[in-house]
Amino acid sequence: MAGAEGPDLIVAYLEMLSAERGAAANTLAAYRRDLDHYLAALSASGRDPLDTDAGEVRAYLADLETQGLKASSAARRLSCIRGFHKFLYAEGLAETDPSAPVGGPRRGRTLPKVLSVTEVDDLLRTARERAVATPAEETPGERRRAVRMLCLLETLYATGLRVSELVALPRAAATTKQRYLVVKGKGGRERLVPLTDLARAAMREHLTHLTGDGPFLFPSDSESGHLTRQAFARDLKIAAAAAGIREDRVSPHVLRHAFASHLLQNGADLRIVQELLGHADISTTQIYTHVLDERLKSMVRDLHPLMDDPAESGTAPA
């Protein structure tokens, strides 16, 4: 690959990620955007990606900060750049890895947006009411969309699926006799996710409103053949508004967070939640440890014998 241009180097790196690590199409597209931006900055400075230094990488990150990029986004960009330079060095295309000594931007601990159990109950209750509305109140098309939304919500909250996994579920998922689904997630890794009775019932009802014999549970005339993430996110905000929840507080990912947080609040083990969410690394799941912290505080407050107030209990210390 001697004499390869920047775009060729990006293609080679992405092909490696796809072939050896099973990177998803969305991940590859994001990496391509990040690397295109990075190489354009190097080119503007007259630098070659095969012959640059740590100072140039630091200057690029500093420039991102002046542009107002969030620390979390800059950290993701640096991770991509590190993988790229490590690949060039491992392949013998570059003599050094200039990103190795570069430290990442300092990030504050950001907690995921999450809905309370009551809010999720309100969202589901409103969706159920819409799904069973009489024909006189809604057109057939509106009824189908309402039944589909209920199916999407029940399934997402029951399983904690990524939105990309949810919208691409096969039609066979609605007819399974098992109480779980086998889902192929990031990197082609398979995992089991449980199905509640409500989710299974919503799937069966949604199935009765489908026409044709397509492969997807949520078919659409989109390029992929199934409901897009953007369309679901848009419809979800409408459903949230109907339930009296601010639209900016709701997204498919927020419901995934609710699934995980509510499990932990009710005593689930963090490792189990990691498996259910499909996280390859426990560190990704540890963003939910604030839920565990609050649960532990509550347990100590409610159960520790020395937490009783002698004045309230009517007893005094000896």
Secondary structure, 3 states (H helix, E strand, C coil): CCCCCHHHHHHHHHHHHHHHHCCCHHHHHHHHHHHHHHHHHHHHCCCECCECCHHHHHHHHHHHHHCCCCHHHHHHHHHHHHHHHHHHHHCCCCCCCCCCCCCCCCCCCCCCCCCCHHHHHHHHHHHHHHHCCCCCCCCHHHHHHHHHHHHHHHHHHHHCCCHHHHHCCEHHHHCCCCCEEEEECHHHCEEEEECCHHHHHHHHHHHHCCCCCCCECCECCCCCCECCHHHHHHHHHHHHHHCCCCHHHCCHHHHHHHHHHHHHHCCCCHHHHHHHHCCCCHHHHHHHHHHHHHHHHHHHHHHCHHHCCHHHHCCCCC
